[in-house]
């Protein structure tokens, strides 16, 4: 989204021998704490990133490996659990705003820069960030790309705010080497003022080989759009998350499979309340129900805990919340500021945000 754009996956060493059920139970009894928590209790442990840029893009590859992307064209990578971060930023990118990154392993990653016209770009690396190739540069002044997602190592999508009344979808079938704009005739008309939020790299997410969801805000209703054919045709569904203002709507989505999904958002302005800032779907996004007890404030990022059918984390500038009942109720377990959160299959979880903040879930 232009307003937020301009103003606007987990660790092996920390979870050795710690099953998903044990981790969830430990988090559930944790008291709201500062970023360092207490020994023996799962908590966010801050890592020294060596910079003060804001990291809204995050991809957790595994226990020791994660990538972050942020302002000033910055991309960092760790392969030792966050003890050291290597600056692997693309050359000449200092003027860009990276808001999303999707990594396949320690060597291969695709990063998205947002902005109007040629500020929206995609870069790709195959050697851990030693070299980068610019694989897409937007040439349409009306387009503004917000988020990126990959369904597998070959098939990926990026989304732009509406162009000529419809969201625009960019597609790759070769791992991000080449991109093409998909036809817009399968996309429903956008509402007046509707757009996506480039807040956490989670306004466009996928599950499985073909399903993808797109989150919106800024218009009369906050919606989630779903495609079951890799972005060629879409259906739109209203959510109970409040909208009606350029600063309000659904900011992030997470699906643990093709039917069970979570939506979080609210109003990103610090002086505004964010009631009903979370919703849940049991049917792939055809219907959404407001959380019975949502997070207490705006949340910009959300992720399911791996190997759990009911537990997830949501993050925002005022804290981290945990659900253990599939998104119906949320409880604050940390008060540190983060913009995005991601977990890898081995249970290692990471979060990142303002002032160079990067943290790993440890105990």
C-alpha positions in Angstrom: 0.0 0.0 0.0 1.3 3.4 -0.9 0.5 5.0 2.5 2.4 2.4 4.5 5.0 1.9 1.8 6.1 5.5 2.0 5.6 6.3 5.7 4.8 3.2 6.1 10.6 -19.2 8.8 13.0 -21.3 13.1 16.1 -22.6 15.1 17.4 -26.1 15.6 19.8 -25.3 18.5 17.1 -23.7 20.6 14.6 -26.5 20.2 16.6 -29.6 20.3 14.4 -32.2 22.0 11.6 -29.8 22.3 8.4 -31.0 20.6 5.7 -28.7 19.3 3.4 -29.6 22.1 6.0 -28.9 24.8 6.9 -25.6 23.1 3.2 -24.5 23.0 2.6 -25.5 26.6 5.7 -23.5 27.7 4.7 -20.4 25.7 1.1 -20.7 27.1 2.2 -20.3 30.7 4.8 -17.6 29.9 4.0 -14.2 31.5 4.3 -11.1 29.4 8.0 -10.2 29.5 10.7 -8.1 28.1 12.6 -9.3 25.1 14.9 -11.5 27.0 12.4 -13.5 29.0 13.5 -15.9 31.8 15.8 -18.9 31.6 13.9 -22.1 30.7 10.9 -20.2 29.3 10.6 -19.8 25.5 11.2 -16.1 24.7 12.5 -13.8 22.0 16.3 -13.4 22.4 17.5 -10.4 20.6 20.5 -10.8 18.2 23.0 -8.1 17.2 22.2 -7.2 13.6 24.9 -4.5 13.5 22.5 -2.0 11.9 19.5 0.2 12.7 17.4 -0.3 9.6 13.9 -1.7 9.8 13.5 -5.3 8.7 9.9 -6.0 7.5 11.1 -8.9 5.3 12.0 -12.2 7.0 12.6 -15.8 5.8 13.5 -18.6 8.3 15.2 -21.4 6.4 16.1 -23.6 9.4 17.6 -23.8 12.8 20.7 -21.8 12.0 19.8 -20.0 8.8 17.6 -17.0 8.2 17.4 -14.0 5.9 16.1 -10.5 6.6 15.4 -7.6 4.3 14.7 -4.0 5.0 15.2 -0.3 4.4 18.2 1.2 2.7 18.4 -1.8 0.4 19.6 -4.0 3.2 19.7 -7.8 3.1 21.3 -9.8 5.9 21.9 -13.5 6.3 22.9 -15.7 9.2 24.0 -19.3 9.1 24.9 -19.7 12.8 21.7 -19.0 14.6 22.1 -15.3 14.7 25.5 -15.1 16.3 26.8 -13.3 13.2 24.9 -11.5 10.4 26.5 -11.0 7.0 25.5 -8.0 5.0 24.7 -9.5 1.6 22.8 -6.4 0.2 22.6 -6.1 -3.6 25.1 -3.6 -5.0 23.5 -0.2 -5.8 20.3 -0.9 -3.8 20.8 1.6 -1.0 17.9 3.7 -2.2 15.4 0.8 -2.3 12.9 -0.4 0.3 13.0 -4.2 0.7 9.8 -5.4 2.3 9.7 -9.2 1.5 12.2 -12.0 1.1 11.7 -15.7 0.2 14.6 -18.0 0.8 14.9 -21.6 -0.4 18.1 -22.4 1.5 21.3 -20.8 2.7 22.3 -19.9 -0.9 19.1 -19.1 -2.8 16.7 -16.3 -2.1 14.4 -13.8 -3.9 13.9 -10.3 -2.5 11.2 -7.7 -3.3 11.7 -3.9 -3.3 8.5 -1.9 -3.1 7.4 1.5 -4.4 5.9 3.3 -7.3 7.1 2.6 -10.8 10.7 1.4 -11.1 11.2 1.4 -7.3 9.3 -2.0 -7.4 12.0 -4.6 -8.3 12.8 -8.2 -7.7 16.4 -9.5 -7.1 17.6 -13.1 -7.0 20.7 -14.8 -5.6 22.1 -18.3 -6.0 25.3 -17.9 -4.0 24.2 -16.7 -0.5 24.1 -13.0 -1.6 27.6 -12.8 -3.0 26.0 -11.8 -6.3 22.5 -10.7 -7.2 20.6 -10.6 -10.5 17.8 -8.1 -11.0 15.1 -10.3 -12.5 12.2 -7.8 -12.6 11.8 -4.0 -12.7 8.3 -2.5 -12.8 7.8 -0.1 -15.7 4.2 0.8 -15.0 3.9 4.1 -13.1 0.5 3.0 -11.8 1.8 -0.3 -10.2 3.1 -0.6 -6.6 4.2 -4.1 -5.6 3.7 -5.0 -1.9 4.4 -8.7 -1.3 6.0 -11.9 -2.7 5.4 -15.6 -2.1 6.6 -18.9 -3.4 4.5 -22.1 -3.6 7.5 -24.2 -4.3 11.1 -23.7 -5.6 9.8 -22.8 -9.1 6.4 -21.2 -8.8 6.1 -17.8 -7.2 3.8 -14.7 -7.2 4.1 -11.0 -6.4 1.1 -8.6 -6.0 0.7 -5.0 -6.8 -1.9 -2.5 -5.6 -4.8 -2.1 -8.0 -3.9 -1.0 -11.5 -6.9 0.2 -13.6 -9.3 -1.1 -10.9 -7.8 -4.6 -10.2 -5.0 -6.0 -8.2 -2.1 -7.0 -10.4 -0.3 -10.4 -10.1 3.2 -11.1 -11.3 4.2 -14.7 -11.8 7.3 -16.8 -12.1 7.6 -20.5 -13.0 11.4 -20.8 -12.9 12.3 -19.8 -9.3 12.3 -16.1 -9.9 14.6 -15.9 -12.9 11.9 -14.5 -15.2 8.5 -12.9 -14.4 5.3 -12.1 -16.3 2.2 -10.1 -15.5 -0.9 -12.4 -15.4 -4.1 -11.4 -17.2 -6.4 -9.4 -15.0 -9.7 -10.8 -16.3 -9.8 -13.4 -13.4 -9.4 -10.7 -10.7 -12.5 -9.2 -9.1 -12.8 -5.4 -9.2 -11.1 -3.6 -6.3 -13.0 -1.4 -4.0 -12.3 2.4 -3.9 -9.1 2.9 -2.0 -8.4 -0.8 -1.6 -4.7 -1.9 -1.5 -2.3 -4.2 0.3 0.0 -3.4 3.1 3.7 -3.8 2.6 4.2 -4.2 6.4 5.6 -7.7 6.9 5.8 -9.6 3.6 2.6 -11.5 4.5 -0.1 -9.8 2.5 0.3 -12.5 -0.1 0.8 -16.1 1.1 0.4 -19.6 -0.2 -0.1 -23.2 0.9 0.5 -26.2 -1.2 1.2 -26.2 -5.0 -1.6 -23.9 -6.2 -3.4 -22.0 -3.4 -2.6 -18.4 -2.7 -4.4 -15.7 -0.6 -4.1 -11.9 -0.8 -5.0 -9.5 2.1 -6.4 -6.0 1.7 -7.3 -2.9 3.5 -7.8 0.8 3.1 -11.4 0.5 1.7 -14.9 0.2 3.1 -14.3 -3.5 3.8 -11.1 -5.5 4.6 -11.1 -8.5 2.3 -9.1 -11.7 1.6 -8.9 -12.8 -2.0 -8.2 -16.5 -2.8 -6.8 -18.2 -5.9 -6.7 -22.0 -6.4 -4.9 -21.9 -9.7 -1.6 -20.0 -8.9 -3.1 -16.5 -9.3 -5.1 -16.7 -12.6 -8.6 -16.5 -11.1 -9.7 -15.1 -7.7 -12.6 -14.9 -5.4 -13.0 -12.2 -2.7 -14.5 -12.5 0.8 -15.1 -9.8 3.4 -13.5 -10.2 6.8 -14.6 -8.8 10.2 -11.3 -6.9 10.6 -12.2 -3.2 10.6 -11.3 -1.1 7.5 -12.9 2.1 6.2 -9.6 4.0 6.5 -6.3 3.9 4.5 -4.5 2.8 7.7 -6.8 -0.1 8.6 -7.4 -3.6 7.3 -5.9 -7.0 7.1 -2.1 -6.8 7.2 -0.9 -10.4 7.3 -2.2 -13.9 6.6 -1.0 -17.4 7.6 -2.3 -20.8 6.3 -1.1 -24.0 7.9 -2.8 -25.9 5.0 -5.2 -25.1 2.2 -8.2 -24.6 4.5 -7.1 -23.4 8.0 -6.0 -19.7 8.0 -5.4 -16.7 10.2 -5.7 -13.0 9.5 -4.3 -10.2 11.6 -4.2 -6.4 11.2 -6.0 -3.4 12.7 -4.9 0.3 12.5 -1.2 0.8 12.2 -1.3 4.3 13.7 0.0 4.2 17.2 -2.6 6.5 18.6 -5.6 4.5 17.2 -7.3 1.5 18.7 -7.4 -1.8 16.8 -10.5 -3.7 17.9 -11.3 -7.0 16.2 -7.8 -7.2 14.8 -7.8 -10.9 14.1 -10.0 -13.5 12.3 -9.9 -17.1 11.4 -11.1 -19.3 8.5 -11.8 -23.0 8.6 -12.7 -23.3 4.9 -9.8 -21.8 2.8 -11.0 -18.2 3.2 -14.6 -18.7 2.0 -15.8 -17.4 5.4 -14.0 -15.5 8.2 -14.9 -15.3 11.9 -13.7 -12.6 14.3 -11.5 -13.9 17.1 -13.3 -14.2 20.4 -10.4 -12.5 22.1 -8.1 -10.8 19.6 -4.7 -9.3 20.2 -5.0 -6.1 22.2 -3.5 -3.9 19.4 -2.5 -3.7 15.8 -0.5 -6.8 14.5 1.4 -6.8 11.3 2.8 -10.4 11.2 1.5 -13.9 11.9 2.8 -17.5 11.6 1.7 -21.0 12.6 4.0 -22.9 14.9 5.3 -25.9 12.9 3.7 -29.3 13.6 0.9 -27.8 15.6 -2.7 -27.7 14.5 -3.7 -25.0 17.0 -0.8 -22.7 17.9 0.4 -19.5 16.2 2.2 -16.3 17.0 1.3 -12.8 15.9 3.6 -9.7 16.2 3.4 -6.0 16.1 5.0 -2.8 17.4 3.5 -3.4 20.9 4.1 -7.1 21.4 3.8 -10.8 20.5 0.6 -12.8 21.1 0.1 -16.5 21.2 -3.0 -18.5 20.3 -3.3 -22.2 21.3 -6.8 -22.7 20.0 -6.4 -22.0 16.3 -6.9 -18.2 16.4 -10.0 -17.9 18.5 -8.2 -16.4 21.5 -4.9 -14.6 21.7 -2.7 -13.8 24.8 0.3 -11.4 24.9 3.5 -13.2 25.8 6.1 -10.5 25.0 6.0 -6.7 24.7 8.9 -6.1 22.4 8.4 -4.4 19.0 8.4 -6.6 15.9 7.0 -6.3 12.4 7.1 -9.8 11.1 7.6 -13.4 12.3 8.4 -16.7 10.6 9.1 -20.3 11.6 11.0 -23.1 9.8 9.8 -26.7 9.9 12.3 -27.7 12.6 10.5 -25.4 15.1 13.0 -22.5 15.1 11.1 -19.2 15.0 12.4 -15.7 14.2 11.0 -12.1 14.4 12.3 -8.8 13.0 11.4 -5.2 13.0 12.4 -1.6 13.7 15.9 -0.3 14.7 17.6 -3.4 13.4 15.7 -5.7 15.8 16.1 -9.4 15.0 15.2 -12.1 17.6 15.1 -15.9 17.8 12.8 -17.9 19.9 14.9 -19.5 22.6 14.6 -21.1 26.0 
